Amino acid sequence: MRMDQTAMLTAEEIVNEWPERELGDIFREYGEEPQWKRAAHEIVAYRRKEKIKTRLRAITEIKNSMGKG
């Protein structure tokens, strides 16, 4: 999961390693998601079971957590 091939940090690292609060900040600030806390919580809960490896999986988990899937 990397749009900019020259970037050191990948989206895969962010969704699999960053703390719940920091994920929530991204969803709130950049995604303007009103349920940002819930989305971040569900991502962290999911990654405890299985690593998120693709954009589709990340999007699917976020949508499912929000009841939008």
DOVO-899776 format. One record per residue (C-alpha): x, y, z. Coordinates in pm, whole numbers, plus 50000, padded with zeros to 5 digits. Layout:
XYZ ...
***
This chain:
500005000050000 502095028849874 501025056449636 504405074249634 507075048049562 509775071649695 508135076250035 509735058650330 506485053950522 503775031450379 500045030350446 500534993950545 502855004850825 500415031350939 497325008950960 499234979851115 501544997751357 500295032151454 498405036751780 494625039051772 494625075951863 496935085051574 494815065251329 491775083651461 493505116851407 494105107851042 490485097450989 489195128951159 491565154351005 492025141250652 488945119650603 486635142950793 485015111250928 482495118451205 482925083151345 486725085151349 487095069751694 485065039251599 486925034751270 490315036251443 489165012251713 487904986851460 491124988251257 493174981451570 490834953051672 491034937451326 494814939451301 495134919951626 493694890351434 495234896051093 497664920450935 496074944650688 498034941050364 495964958350095 494014990550048 490914970249973 491144951950306 491664984750495 488735001150317 486524970850371 487294969850743 486665006950784 483355004950597 482264974250793 483064991251121 480935020751022 477984999850902 478615012150546 479884979550397 
***
